[in-house]
Amino acid sequence: MPIARVIAACLGLLCAAACEPWGKPGPEPAPALKVTDFKTLFSENCSGCHGVDGKKGPGRILNDPLYLAVIPKDALQHVIEQGRPGTAMPPWVLSQGGPLTSEQITALVNGIEQNWAKAVSLPRATPSYTSGGLAGDDARGKKLFLRDCFACHFKGGIAGPVTDPNYLALVSDQNLRTSIIVGRPDLGMPDYRILNAGHALNDQDVADLVTYLASLRPANGAKQ
């Protein structure tokens, strides 16, 4: 056999050995990436910050019908997938370096909605989840804060000084807005429906309060 044919035959065998046959299944995903049970996913990935049952953790309460009535479902999915830059909330989706697939995050969102969402009575002028670009006034926000928030949030108060620059450096404007709107019922903080001297805050009130608090944040703190 001519030497050229021998070389060609050897190269053909090498290529055949190096390539996967058509139709052969790819490698199985890691067992953890196949888990879609809500309780398992939440317990292993979320409970450390958001509490064993979605409440009473250091992070945002998730087991709260008002919160789930205010935040759009796609926004909840986006926050879990992408996290919040500059805060303690990291991205969880694999494509951003997280440990979960998009399907697993969808299972989390569906589980949160199915287990903890309930009908909520909302005033007609309920503030929206995001500001929608509505500009706030820090001077008016300060007046609202002194009237509606200071009794609990003064230095040494029962709820802690939310005007502390160290705290504000760790939370985003959206976190502040969400906290003002839905409160922290698991920790005794009332929501927007009664914060305004027993009346509801409107969108402008919330924007003003957030703008005031954001004005006290260090320049390198979280903003989004």
C-alpha positions as CSV (number, residue, x, y, z in Angstrom):
1,M,0.0,0.0,0.0
2,P,1.4,3.4,-0.9
3,I,2.6,5.4,2.1
4,A,0.1,8.2,1.3
5,R,-2.8,5.8,1.7
6,V,-1.4,4.5,5.0
7,I,-1.2,8.0,6.3
8,A,-4.7,8.9,5.1
9,A,-6.1,5.8,6.7
10,C,-4.4,6.5,10.0
11,L,-5.7,10.1,10.0
12,G,-9.2,8.8,9.3
13,L,-9.1,6.5,12.3
14,L,-7.8,9.3,14.5
15,C,-10.7,11.6,13.4
16,A,-13.2,8.9,14.0
17,A,-11.9,8.2,17.5
18,A,-11.9,11.9,18.4
19,C,-15.5,12.7,17.2
20,E,-18.7,11.7,19.0
21,P,-21.0,9.5,16.8
22,W,-24.1,11.3,15.5
23,G,-27.1,10.9,17.7
24,K,-25.1,10.1,20.8
25,P,-26.5,11.9,23.9
26,G,-24.3,14.6,25.4
27,P,-23.0,14.4,29.0
28,E,-25.7,14.3,31.6
29,P,-26.2,17.6,33.5
30,A,-25.0,17.7,37.1
31,P,-27.7,16.3,39.5
32,A,-28.1,19.7,41.2
33,L,-29.0,21.3,37.8
34,K,-32.0,18.9,37.4
35,V,-33.7,19.8,40.7
36,T,-36.9,21.8,40.1
37,D,-38.7,21.2,43.4
38,F,-39.5,24.6,44.9
39,K,-38.9,23.8,48.5
40,T,-35.5,22.2,47.8
41,L,-34.4,25.1,45.5
42,F,-35.6,27.7,48.0
43,S,-34.1,26.0,51.0
44,E,-30.7,25.5,49.4
45,N,-30.3,28.8,47.6
46,C,-32.6,31.5,49.1
47,S,-33.4,30.8,52.7
48,G,-30.1,32.0,54.1
49,C,-31.0,35.6,53.2
50,H,-34.7,35.5,52.8
51,G,-35.7,33.3,55.7
52,V,-36.6,29.7,56.0
53,D,-40.2,30.4,55.0
54,G,-39.5,33.5,52.9
55,K,-39.6,35.8,55.9
56,K,-37.7,37.0,58.9
57,G,-34.4,36.9,57.0
58,P,-31.9,39.7,56.6
59,G,-33.0,40.1,52.9
60,R,-36.3,41.2,51.3
61,I,-39.4,39.3,52.6
62,L,-40.7,37.1,49.7
63,N,-43.5,35.4,51.6
64,D,-45.7,38.5,51.5
65,P,-48.9,38.9,49.4
66,L,-48.5,42.7,49.1
67,Y,-45.0,42.4,47.8
68,L,-46.0,39.8,45.3
69,A,-49.0,41.9,44.2
70,V,-46.7,44.9,43.6
71,I,-43.7,43.3,41.8
72,P,-44.3,42.0,38.3
73,K,-43.6,38.3,37.8
74,D,-41.0,39.0,35.1
75,A,-39.3,41.5,37.3
76,L,-39.0,38.9,40.1
77,Q,-37.5,36.5,37.6
78,H,-35.0,39.2,36.3
79,V,-33.9,40.1,39.9
80,I,-33.1,36.4,40.7
81,E,-31.3,35.8,37.4
82,Q,-29.3,39.1,37.3
83,G,-29.1,40.1,40.9
84,R,-28.7,43.7,41.9
85,P,-25.2,45.2,41.2
86,G,-23.6,46.9,44.1
87,T,-25.8,45.1,46.7
88,A,-25.6,41.8,48.5
89,M,-28.0,40.2,45.9
90,P,-25.8,38.3,43.4
91,P,-26.9,36.9,40.0
92,W,-28.1,33.3,40.3
93,V,-28.4,32.2,36.6
94,L,-25.6,30.1,35.2
95,S,-24.9,32.5,32.3
96,Q,-24.0,35.2,34.9
97,G,-21.8,32.8,37.0
98,G,-24.6,31.6,39.3
99,P,-25.5,28.0,40.2
100,L,-29.0,27.7,38.7
101,T,-30.5,27.3,35.2
102,S,-33.2,29.6,33.9
103,E,-35.6,26.7,34.3
104,Q,-34.8,26.4,38.0
105,I,-35.3,30.1,38.5
106,T,-38.6,29.9,36.7
107,A,-39.5,27.0,39.1
108,L,-38.5,29.3,42.0
109,V,-40.7,32.2,40.8
110,N,-43.7,29.9,40.1
111,G,-43.3,28.4,43.6
112,I,-43.1,31.8,45.3
113,E,-46.3,32.8,43.5
114,Q,-48.2,29.6,44.0
115,N,-47.3,29.2,47.7
116,W,-47.3,32.8,49.0
117,A,-49.3,35.1,46.6
118,K,-52.9,35.9,47.8
119,A,-55.6,38.4,46.9
120,V,-54.7,41.8,48.4
121,S,-56.9,44.9,48.7
122,L,-55.1,47.8,47.1
123,P,-56.0,51.5,47.1
124,R,-56.6,52.9,43.6
125,A,-53.4,55.0,43.8
126,T,-51.1,52.2,44.7
127,P,-47.5,53.2,43.9
128,S,-45.9,51.2,41.0
129,Y,-43.0,48.8,41.7
130,T,-40.5,51.0,39.8
131,S,-40.4,54.8,39.8
132,G,-41.0,55.0,36.0
133,G,-38.6,57.9,35.9
134,L,-40.7,60.0,38.3
135,A,-38.4,62.6,39.8
136,G,-38.4,63.0,43.5
137,D,-37.8,66.1,45.7
138,D,-35.3,65.6,48.5
139,A,-36.6,68.6,50.5
140,R,-40.1,67.3,50.5
141,G,-38.9,63.8,51.1
142,K,-37.1,65.0,54.3
143,K,-40.3,66.5,55.6
144,L,-42.2,63.3,54.9
145,F,-39.4,61.3,56.6
146,L,-39.5,63.4,59.7
147,R,-43.3,63.2,59.9
148,D,-43.9,59.6,58.9
149,C,-40.6,57.6,59.5
150,F,-38.4,59.3,62.1
151,A,-40.3,57.9,65.1
152,C,-39.0,54.4,64.3
153,H,-35.9,55.2,62.3
154,F,-34.1,57.8,64.4
155,K,-30.6,56.8,65.7
156,G,-31.2,54.3,68.5
157,G,-34.9,53.8,67.4
158,I,-36.6,50.4,67.3
159,A,-36.1,50.0,63.6
160,G,-32.6,51.3,63.1
161,P,-31.3,54.5,61.4
162,V,-32.0,54.1,57.7
163,T,-30.4,57.5,57.2
164,D,-27.0,55.9,58.2
165,P,-24.6,56.3,55.1
166,N,-23.2,52.8,55.9
167,Y,-26.7,51.3,55.4
168,L,-27.5,53.3,52.4
169,A,-24.2,52.2,50.7
170,L,-25.5,48.7,50.8
171,V,-29.1,49.1,49.4
172,S,-30.3,50.3,46.0
173,D,-32.9,52.9,45.3
174,Q,-35.3,50.1,44.3
175,N,-34.7,48.4,47.6
176,L,-35.6,51.6,49.4
177,R,-38.7,52.1,47.2
178,T,-39.9,48.5,47.7
179,S,-39.4,48.7,51.5
180,I,-41.4,51.9,51.7
181,I,-44.2,50.4,49.6
182,V,-44.6,47.0,51.1
183,G,-42.9,47.5,54.5
184,R,-41.6,44.5,56.5
185,P,-44.7,42.9,58.0
186,D,-42.5,40.1,59.4
187,L,-40.5,42.7,61.4
188,G,-43.4,45.0,62.3
189,M,-42.8,47.7,59.7
190,P,-46.1,49.0,58.2
191,D,-46.6,49.4,54.4
192,Y,-47.4,52.5,52.3
193,R,-51.2,52.2,53.0
194,I,-50.8,53.7,56.5
195,L,-47.3,55.2,56.5
196,N,-48.5,58.7,55.6
197,A,-49.9,59.7,59.1
198,G,-52.4,56.9,58.8
199,H,-53.1,57.4,55.1
200,A,-51.6,56.0,52.0
201,L,-48.4,57.3,50.3
202,N,-48.7,58.0,46.6
203,D,-46.1,57.6,43.8
204,Q,-44.7,61.1,44.3
205,D,-44.4,60.6,48.1
206,V,-42.4,57.4,47.6
207,A,-40.2,59.1,45.0
208,D,-39.6,62.0,47.3
209,L,-38.6,59.7,50.2
210,V,-36.3,57.6,48.1
211,T,-34.6,60.8,46.7
212,Y,-34.1,62.1,50.2
213,L,-32.5,58.9,51.5
214,A,-30.4,58.5,48.3
215,S,-29.1,62.0,48.9
216,L,-27.5,60.8,52.1
217,R,-25.7,57.8,50.4
218,P,-21.9,57.9,49.9
219,A,-20.9,58.6,46.4
220,N,-19.7,55.0,45.8
221,G,-22.8,53.4,47.3
222,A,-25.4,51.3,45.5
223,K,-27.8,53.3,43.3
224,Q,-29.9,51.0,41.0
